[in-house]
Amino acid sequence: MTGNPPLIDTNVLVYLFDADAPEKRRISMDLVSACLRSEKCYSVSVQNLAEFSVVVTEKVENPMPTEDVKRFITSIQEFDGWNVVGYGSKTILSAHDIRNRHHIHFWDALLVATMIEYGIETIITEDAHLRRVPGITVSNPYR
């Protein structure tokens, strides 16, 4: 792996807007603010952005307006401090192997496969089960 910036997981992005979890919201804001001040760079997968979109518009008590979601994603896409990564059909095939080998959910395996493809070694998340995958470091900012 080449050591590209750590990947910010979907839960960190969602907590930015979660008034019901003030401590996690503050921590998430601190992480993203460091990026906006050009003190840190982070990676984010298009998968994270899609999951974020679904959660904040469909799975919360007070959904975000679509225009706000689009504005947030555009700000990530256009800011140099964010390394936005995608995936293709080969990544999906790798994800199936990772899922079977490490017994994790397919969507998590797809995220890991994307990380491996882009040389991203660390994921910032509260999802500890990703520790099952050798070569991936899980950093939980909420501990």
C-alpha positions as CSV (number, residue, x, y, z in Angstrom):
1,M,0.0,0.0,0.0
2,T,1.1,3.5,-0.6
3,G,-0.2,5.3,2.4
4,N,-2.8,7.6,0.9
5,P,-4.8,9.7,3.4
6,P,-7.0,7.8,5.9
7,L,-10.5,7.1,4.7
8,I,-13.4,8.7,6.6
9,D,-16.3,6.2,7.0
10,T,-19.9,7.0,6.5
11,N,-20.7,7.1,10.2
12,V,-18.3,10.0,10.7
13,L,-20.0,12.0,7.9
14,V,-23.5,11.3,9.3
15,Y,-22.4,12.4,12.9
16,L,-21.6,15.8,11.4
17,F,-25.3,16.4,11.2
18,D,-26.6,14.4,14.2
19,A,-27.8,16.7,16.9
20,D,-28.8,13.6,19.0
21,A,-25.1,12.6,19.4
22,P,-23.5,15.9,20.5
23,E,-20.1,14.4,21.5
24,K,-19.7,12.4,18.3
25,R,-20.9,15.4,16.3
26,R,-18.2,17.6,18.0
27,I,-15.5,15.0,17.3
28,S,-16.6,14.6,13.7
29,M,-16.6,18.3,13.3
30,D,-13.1,18.6,14.7
31,L,-11.8,15.9,12.2
32,V,-13.4,17.6,9.2
33,S,-12.5,21.1,10.3
34,A,-8.8,20.1,10.4
35,C,-9.2,19.0,6.8
36,L,-10.9,22.3,5.8
37,R,-8.0,24.2,7.5
38,S,-5.6,22.1,5.4
39,E,-4.1,20.5,8.5
40,K,-5.2,17.0,7.5
41,C,-6.2,15.3,4.3
42,Y,-8.7,12.5,4.2
43,S,-10.0,10.0,1.6
44,V,-13.7,9.2,1.1
45,S,-15.2,6.7,-1.2
46,V,-18.1,7.4,-3.5
47,Q,-19.7,4.5,-1.6
48,N,-19.5,6.6,1.6
49,L,-21.1,9.6,-0.1
50,A,-23.9,7.4,-1.4
51,E,-24.5,5.8,2.0
52,F,-24.4,9.2,3.6
53,S,-27.0,10.5,1.2
54,V,-29.4,7.6,2.0
55,V,-28.9,7.8,5.8
56,V,-29.5,11.6,6.1
57,T,-32.4,11.8,3.6
58,E,-34.2,8.5,4.4
59,K,-33.2,6.9,7.7
60,V,-33.3,9.8,10.2
61,E,-36.1,11.4,12.1
62,N,-35.5,14.8,10.5
63,P,-34.2,14.2,7.0
64,M,-31.8,16.7,5.4
65,P,-33.1,18.6,2.3
66,T,-31.6,17.1,-0.9
67,E,-30.1,20.4,-1.9
68,D,-28.1,20.5,1.4
69,V,-26.9,17.0,0.8
70,K,-25.8,17.8,-2.7
71,R,-24.1,21.0,-1.5
72,F,-22.2,19.0,1.2
73,I,-21.1,16.3,-1.3
74,T,-20.1,19.0,-3.8
75,S,-17.9,20.7,-1.2
76,I,-16.1,17.5,-0.5
77,Q,-15.7,16.8,-4.2
78,E,-14.3,20.2,-4.9
79,F,-11.9,20.6,-1.9
80,D,-8.3,19.6,-2.4
81,G,-8.1,18.2,1.1
82,W,-10.4,15.3,0.2
83,N,-9.2,12.4,-1.9
84,V,-12.4,11.0,-3.4
85,V,-12.0,7.4,-4.6
86,G,-14.3,5.2,-6.6
87,Y,-14.5,1.6,-7.6
88,G,-15.2,-0.6,-10.6
89,S,-16.2,-4.2,-11.5
90,K,-12.8,-5.6,-10.5
91,T,-13.1,-4.0,-7.0
92,I,-16.5,-5.6,-6.6
93,L,-15.0,-9.0,-7.5
94,S,-12.3,-8.4,-4.9
95,A,-14.9,-7.5,-2.3
96,H,-16.6,-10.9,-2.7
97,D,-13.2,-12.6,-1.9
98,I,-12.7,-10.2,1.1
99,R,-16.2,-10.9,2.4
100,N,-15.8,-14.6,2.2
101,R,-12.2,-14.6,3.6
102,H,-12.8,-12.3,6.6
103,H,-16.6,-12.8,7.2
104,I,-17.6,-9.2,6.9
105,H,-20.7,-7.6,5.3
106,F,-20.4,-7.2,1.5
107,W,-20.6,-3.3,1.7
108,D,-17.8,-3.3,4.2
109,A,-15.8,-5.6,2.1
110,L,-16.3,-3.3,-0.9
111,L,-15.0,-0.4,1.1
112,V,-11.9,-2.4,2.1
113,A,-11.4,-3.5,-1.5
114,T,-11.5,0.1,-2.6
115,M,-9.1,1.1,0.2
116,I,-6.6,-1.6,-0.9
117,E,-7.0,-0.6,-4.6
118,Y,-6.0,3.0,-3.7
119,G,-3.3,2.2,-1.1
120,I,-5.4,3.5,1.9
121,E,-4.3,1.7,5.0
122,T,-6.4,3.4,7.7
123,I,-10.1,3.9,8.1
124,I,-11.6,6.3,10.6
125,T,-14.8,4.6,11.9
126,E,-16.5,3.2,14.9
127,D,-17.0,-0.1,13.1
128,A,-14.4,-2.4,14.9
129,H,-15.2,-5.5,12.8
130,L,-13.0,-4.1,10.0
131,R,-10.1,-5.0,12.2
132,R,-10.5,-8.6,10.9
133,V,-8.9,-7.6,7.7
134,P,-5.0,-7.7,7.8
135,G,-3.4,-4.5,6.6
136,I,-6.3,-2.3,7.5
137,T,-5.9,-0.1,10.6
138,V,-9.2,1.0,12.3
139,S,-9.1,4.3,14.1
140,N,-12.1,5.0,16.3
141,P,-12.2,8.7,17.0
142,Y,-15.1,8.3,19.5
143,R,-13.2,6.2,22.1
